[in-house]
Amino acid sequence: MNDFYSGVLGNLLKEGVITHEMRILVVCGAVADREILDALGFKHVVISNLDVRYDGIQFTPFEWSHQDAEDLQFQDGEFDFCIAHNGLHHCSSPHRALLEMYRVAKKGLLVFEPRDSLLSRVGVSVGFGQEFELSSVVAHDFKFGGVRNTFMPNYVYRWTEREIEKTITSFAPWGKHHFVYRYALRVPWDQLRARKNHLFYLLVRTLLPLVKLFTALVPKQANGFAFIVLKPRVPEDLHPWLGLEEQQITINKNWATAQYTAPK
């Protein structure tokens, strides 16, 4: 998935959606974030996590901040862009963390998460995938790796496009957002190798060419995806029933009364 991460971010750079000069916040951050962002030439990055084992040295040359993704201690719009790579499903409320990312980002956000697809549901039902992420807790000595990085295995929250759009639009109803989606097959090799029953690992290796063909033909059925949310520009992207007065968003009474009869 790191190739997918760097590929999506690299394309956003080429398209000018993100620039090297932007101030970036990474939530639920890890060493892989540092490696990818550093390799791509980013300079102004703050990597955050609530993991008490980090002291910041791991993320040099970037800044480090101990932060709870569900309650970020930053001002509204303090960063240009916010990034999370496969971390929101470890939150008690993935939606709250998503909206915190939205709040502190001036221009937009980039998130990588499991997708609630048919392939994901079938995988979980037959035991290939996990409904609760026990393998992560086992890999972290039964002390970390679960919900909010505790010993408790987290429920693997899987998203859909419609759910993302409804969540963001409910929180920020003043303008038209731009949503972009990129899809990828996410094979949990570490989890499969860690199982004492190697049958699952062998079956996935055998069936992988067919699964790759299926997700190539029907990309939305991949079990992983990235979503980019670009915030509305003001005033260009305001809804027509809104206007701007003295840098404040207000109701456009003329537009509204042309549609509805106002009480006398």
C-alpha positions as a printed NumPy array, in Angstrom:
array([[  0.   ,   0.   ,   0.   ],
       [  2.988,   2.353,   0.362],
       [  3.347,   2.408,  -3.439],
       [ -0.312,   3.374,  -3.648],
       [  0.242,   6.096,  -1.038],
       [  3.246,   7.615,  -2.806],
       [  1.559,   7.236,  -6.202],
       [ -1.601,   9.1  ,  -5.195],
       [  0.374,  11.83 ,  -3.448],
       [  2.765,  12.121,  -6.386],
       [ -0.153,  12.605,  -8.784],
       [ -1.618,  15.316,  -6.569],
       [  1.727,  17.093,  -6.751],
       [  1.813,  16.842, -10.555],
       [ -1.744,  18.172, -10.778],
       [ -0.927,  21.091,  -8.46 ],
       [ -3.57 ,  20.076,  -5.927],
       [ -0.807,  19.84 ,  -3.32 ],
       [  2.5  ,  21.724,  -3.481],
       [  5.822,  21.274,  -1.706],
       [  5.369,  24.648,  -0.033],
       [  2.142,  23.678,   1.715],
       [  2.042,  23.079,   5.448],
       [  0.933,  19.466,   5.936],
       [ -0.457,  17.712,   8.994],
       [ -0.337,  13.917,   9.2  ],
       [ -2.657,  12.315,  11.76 ],
       [ -2.275,   8.729,  13.024],
       [  1.233,   9.117,  11.632],
       [  3.973,   6.515,  11.416],
       [  7.516,   6.187,  10.1  ],
       [  6.176,   5.254,   6.657],
       [  4.588,   8.711,   6.413],
       [  7.939,  10.354,   7.07 ],
       [  9.692,   8.202,   4.486],
       [  7.146,   8.884,   1.74 ],
       [  6.719,  12.611,   2.369],
       [ 10.468,  13.125,   2.669],
       [ 11.142,  11.188,  -0.543],
       [  8.57 ,  13.318,  -2.387],
       [ 10.275,  16.517,  -1.266],
       [  7.842,  17.955,   1.269],
       [  9.376,  20.436,   3.696],
       [  6.702,  21.763,   6.052],
       [  5.215,  18.676,   7.686],
       [  3.941,  17.949,  11.182],
       [  3.472,  14.248,  11.933],
       [  1.138,  13.447,  14.827],
       [ -0.054,  10.411,  16.737],
       [ -1.228,   9.562,  20.245],
       [  1.295,   6.71 ,  20.514],
       [  3.279,   7.291,  23.736],
       [  6.234,   5.315,  22.356],
       [  7.138,   8.087,  19.908],
       [  9.429,  10.917,  21.015],
       [  9.725,  12.697,  17.671],
       [ 13.211,  11.562,  16.716],
       [ 11.634,   8.953,  14.416],
       [ 10.198,  11.704,  12.224],
       [ 13.228,  13.913,  11.626],
       [ 13.476,  16.178,   9.599],
       [  9.776,  16.836,  10.176],
       [  8.054,  18.199,  13.268],
       [  6.365,  15.871,  15.734],
       [  3.228,  16.52 ,  17.792],
       [  1.47 ,  14.218,  20.246],
       [ -2.154,  14.525,  19.098],
       [ -5.451,  12.682,  19.376],
       [ -6.946,  12.554,  15.867],
       [-10.419,  12.851,  17.387],
       [ -9.531,  16.034,  19.308],
       [ -6.765,  17.905,  17.494],
       [ -5.248,  20.794,  19.433],
       [ -4.836,  23.025,  16.387],
       [ -6.695,  26.086,  15.123],
       [ -9.221,  25.969,  12.29 ],
       [ -7.387,  26.05 ,   8.97 ],
       [ -3.944,  25.959,  10.6  ],
       [ -2.634,  23.613,   7.892],
       [ -3.062,  23.626,   4.134],
       [ -3.651,  19.895,   3.831],
       [ -4.234,  17.011,   6.241],
       [ -3.286,  13.365,   5.551],
       [ -4.185,  10.072,   7.241],
       [ -2.944,   6.688,   6.048],
       [ -4.947,   3.716,   7.338],
       [ -5.38 ,   5.215,  10.78 ],
       [ -8.986,   6.385,  11.058],
       [-10.33 ,   2.857,  11.547],
       [ -8.333,   2.741,  14.804],
       [-10.381,   5.638,  16.213],
       [-13.36 ,   5.292,  18.527],
       [-15.21 ,   7.588,  16.113],
       [-13.677,   7.574,  12.617],
       [-16.207,  10.228,  11.565],
       [-15.109,  12.577,  14.314],
       [-11.469,  12.167,  13.317],
       [-12.338,  12.836,   9.682],
       [-14.116,  16.057,  10.629],
       [-11.222,  17.139,  12.838],
       [ -8.953,  16.713,   9.822],
       [-11.382,  18.786,   7.795],
       [-11.502,  21.506,  10.455],
       [ -7.737,  22.085,  10.68 ],
       [ -7.174,  21.929,   6.902],
       [ -7.445,  25.104,   4.847],
       [ -7.594,  23.491,   1.401],
       [ -8.382,  19.814,   1.771],
       [ -7.488,  16.367,   2.984],
       [ -6.225,  13.017,   1.752],
       [ -7.261,   9.79 ,   3.483],
       [ -6.421,   6.127,   2.848],
       [ -8.827,   3.634,   4.406],
       [-10.436,   0.207,   3.899],
       [-13.448,   0.353,   1.583],
       [-16.793,  -1.295,   2.339],
       [-16.931,  -3.253,  -0.906],
       [-18.372,  -6.611,  -1.892],
       [-14.841,  -8.017,  -1.969],
       [-14.221,  -6.81 ,   1.597],
       [-17.454,  -8.306,   2.892],
       [-16.821, -11.668,   1.249],
       [-13.249, -11.667,   2.548],
       [-14.371, -11.049,   6.114],
       [-17.197, -13.59 ,   5.911],
       [-14.853, -16.412,   4.842],
       [-12.084, -15.442,   7.256],
       [ -9.527, -13.819,   4.938],
       [-10.173, -10.361,   6.34 ],
       [-10.669,  -9.224,   9.905],
       [-13.75 ,  -7.688,  11.445],
       [-11.682,  -6.823,  14.517],
       [ -7.968,  -6.143,  14.104],
       [ -6.554,  -8.719,  16.512],
       [ -3.403,  -9.341,  14.464],
       [ -2.224,  -5.757,  15.022],
       [ -2.518,  -6.114,  18.797],
       [ -0.638,  -9.433,  18.742],
       [  2.107,  -7.812,  16.64 ],
       [  2.469,  -5.06 ,  19.267],
       [  3.005,  -7.388,  22.237],
       [ -0.675,  -7.278,  23.271],
       [ -0.218,  -3.678,  24.503],
       [ -0.809,  -1.45 ,  21.484],
       [ -2.188,  -1.495,  17.958],
       [ -5.897,  -1.562,  18.727],
       [ -8.575,   1.067,  19.155],
       [ -6.922,   4.387,  20.059],
       [ -3.653,   2.42 ,  20.084],
       [ -4.616,   0.325,  23.122],
       [ -4.681,  -3.445,  23.699],
       [ -8.341,  -3.57 ,  22.636],
       [ -8.643,  -4.893,  19.05 ],
       [-10.415,  -2.248,  17.   ],
       [-13.404,  -2.791,  14.758],
       [-12.198,  -2.309,  11.181],
       [-14.453,   0.492,   9.993],
       [-14.836,   0.401,   6.214],
       [-16.07 ,   3.443,   4.295],
       [-18.178,   4.119,   1.202],
       [-18.051,   7.157,  -1.053],
       [-21.6  ,   8.215,  -0.235],
       [-20.925,   8.052,   3.486],
       [-17.892,  10.31 ,   3.138],
       [-19.824,  12.852,   1.112],
       [-22.769,  12.921,   3.524],
       [-20.477,  13.298,   6.538],
       [-18.477,  16.173,   5.051],
       [-21.494,  17.983,   3.59 ],
       [-23.43 ,  17.773,   6.871],
       [-20.49 ,  19.354,   8.686],
       [-19.829,  22.036,   6.068],
       [-23.097,  22.779,   4.232],
       [-22.13 ,  26.173,   2.801],
       [-20.522,  25.159,  -0.475],
       [-19.832,  22.543,  -3.099],
       [-16.982,  20.176,  -2.276],
       [-14.86 ,  18.31 ,  -4.778],
       [-14.455,  14.597,  -4.008],
       [-11.895,  12.4  ,  -5.79 ],
       [-11.473,   8.642,  -5.29 ],
       [ -8.643,   6.255,  -6.136],
       [ -8.93 ,   2.491,  -5.647],
       [ -6.43 ,  -0.243,  -4.807],
       [ -6.35 ,  -3.892,  -3.825],
       [ -5.077,  -4.182,  -0.275],
       [ -3.712,  -7.637,   0.565],
       [ -2.982,  -8.027,   4.325],
       [  0.155, -10.094,   3.853],
       [  1.512,  -9.527,   7.375],
       [ -1.765, -10.642,   8.921],
       [ -1.964, -13.73 ,   6.705],
       [  1.657, -14.737,   7.357],
       [  1.164, -14.353,  11.11 ],
       [ -1.634, -16.928,  11.192],
       [ -0.719, -20.373,  12.432],
       [ -3.121, -21.809,   9.863],
       [ -1.237, -21.161,   6.595],
       [ -4.193, -22.245,   4.462],
       [ -5.492, -18.667,   4.187],
       [ -2.095, -17.407,   3.029],
       [ -1.758, -20.139,   0.417],
       [ -5.302, -19.62 ,  -0.867],
       [ -4.744, -15.884,  -1.276],
       [ -1.493, -16.488,  -3.146],
       [ -3.311, -18.917,  -5.439],
       [ -6.372, -16.731,  -6.03 ],
       [ -4.519, -13.413,  -6.244],
       [ -4.34 , -13.245, -10.081],
       [ -8.117, -13.667, -10.305],
       [ -8.727, -11.088,  -7.578],
       [ -6.412,  -8.61 ,  -9.324],
       [ -8.259,  -9.141, -12.604],
       [-11.611,  -8.646, -10.875],
       [-10.574,  -5.364,  -9.216],
       [ -8.985,  -4.155, -12.458],
       [-12.299,  -4.68 , -14.254],
       [-14.396,  -3.314, -11.396],
       [-12.129,  -0.881,  -9.463],
       [-14.819,   0.147,  -6.982],
       [-14.891,  -3.404,  -5.645],
       [-11.321,  -3.078,  -4.363],
       [-10.999,  -3.375,  -0.602],
       [ -8.871,  -0.252,  -0.23 ],
       [ -9.144,   3.281,  -1.507],
       [ -7.959,   6.842,  -1.133],
       [-10.278,   9.791,  -1.014],
       [ -9.413,  13.424,  -1.551],
       [-11.738,  16.15 ,  -0.269],
       [-11.181,  19.67 ,  -1.591],
       [-12.926,  22.367,   0.413],
       [-15.222,  24.911,  -1.259],
       [-13.651,  28.149,  -2.441],
       [-15.314,  31.249,  -1.069],
       [-17.188,  32.906,  -2.667],
       [-16.912,  30.918,  -5.938],
       [-18.254,  27.626,  -4.571],
       [-20.908,  28.982,  -2.216],
       [-24.402,  27.631,  -2.745],
       [-26.638,  30.182,  -4.527],
       [-28.765,  30.696,  -1.407],
       [-25.693,  32.066,   0.378],
       [-23.619,  35.203,  -0.079],
       [-20.616,  36.993,   1.368],
       [-20.796,  40.227,   3.327],
       [-17.775,  41.719,   5.087],
       [-15.965,  38.377,   4.731],
       [-18.806,  36.553,   6.487],
       [-21.111,  33.987,   4.888],
       [-24.734,  35.125,   5.008],
       [-28.08 ,  34.044,   3.584],
       [-28.873,  35.424,   0.121],
       [-32.355,  36.732,   0.88 ],
       [-33.019,  37.806,  -2.7  ],
       [-32.333,  34.319,  -4.026],
       [-34.3  ,  32.657,  -1.222],
       [-37.387,  34.861,  -1.553],
       [-37.389,  34.26 ,  -5.299],
       [-37.914,  30.572,  -4.485],
       [-40.123,  30.75 ,  -1.39 ],
       [-42.724,  33.093,   0.092],
       [-41.333,  34.687,   3.221],
       [-43.668,  35.226,   6.225],
       [-45.018,  38.776,   6.593]])
